Amino acid sequence: MAYNAVETITRKRDGGRLDDDQIRWLIDAYTKGEVADEQMSAMAMAVFFQGLDDAELATWTQAMIESGERLSFADLPRVAVDKHSTGGVGDKITLPLAPLVAACGAAVPQLSGRGLGHTGGTLDKMESIPGWQASLSDEQMRAQLASLGAVICAAGAGLAPADKKLYALRDVTGTVEAIPLIASSIMSKKIAEGAAGLVLDVKVGSGAFMKTPERAHELATRMVALGNAAGLRSVALLTDMSTPLGLAVGNAVEVAESVEVLAGGGPADVVELTLALAREMVALAGLDVDPADVLKSGKAMDAWKAMVRAQGGDPDAALPVAKHHDEVLAEHSGYLTGLDALGVGVASWRLGAGRARKEDAVQAGAGITLYAKPGDKVVAGQPLMVLHTDTPERFEDARAALEGAIQIGAAPVERTPLVLGRIG
Ligand code: URA
């Protein structure tokens, strides 16, 4: 049956339920260009305000999956487990996590994207490694997964094309933050990807889409339910994103920090989250190993080097360094009580680590190195962070983004726990 776009929009606008066939028709007609962008924009706004119930959400997600191809890793000699982060500042966890979980015995396909806005993209980070190539054919990706157990590469255009179109529309119509639209967007791609298990890292705080634990909990619960109902065993961790993860924010600086973790060092929070996510993935894959032992053994570093080399990169080459550096100093003595993730993320983006339009290039060396984190004692005049860029005219805008982002108080503060909850 053919539905009418205006009636479909007004039904949702007025708080009604959409029928399964109506949803399938809407997604299919939008993908084919028969429902216009302005109509789908109105629909996205109606969903933003009225929501989708669980049955509507399941049908919406399934329709997005059916708009494109489905992969399967069932023929691999290892169990494929996937991870997705809803995005945060300094979130480089995929880089140490994929080789670590591969070294534990699972297969980890990380079909990733480039960054847009203040959260960085995994491919932008990896591309700062000299020679490394993001694009692999389907056969190359599978061959690498079978032989090495880990691949980080560009997601092909074939997975959930309806989401690609709808996400671009949401980005320019103020409808990104709708929980059902985020849940269906992420889970349609993850279910279509065809792994056996999925660990979701749902970020909470100023640097994340979800600013409150309540909203993050709702998003995580709905995504886990969608995954499990579709046969993708799913677990979510809710993790803090009120302050950046680790001490490096940018591209090459985040690769360097990831390599430190693989070498047995690195900031405590990055190590903690890498191991927490790895334990969940290993459990989903049915493996009886402790990722902390594997990390200590050096096998994760071996897997990283093999993974980088397989895609043309030189894991031992020096990473690019920005041409200009500028220190941000502590204005008072005391304790760092706040270092706002959003402020630091926007500053790093303005330094050239991120892009404003998808056609823009990023600077490999741009970003921020932090010298202090919330809870640390600081002395007036000491450097709190260093800003890096190839284009020094950007320093002023970056500093403006940091205004109000750094708080120093007289008394120490408790560090916020990193893992705030688990759903699954
Ligand atoms: N990431 C996605 O893939 N989709 C969203 O809607 C938000 C974040």
Boltz pocket constraint, residues with backbone or C-beta under 6 A from the ligand:
constraints:
  - pocket:
      binder: B
      contacts: [[A, 86], [A, 167], [A, 176], [A, 181], [A, 182], [A, 183], [A, 185], [A, 186]]
      max_distance: 6.0
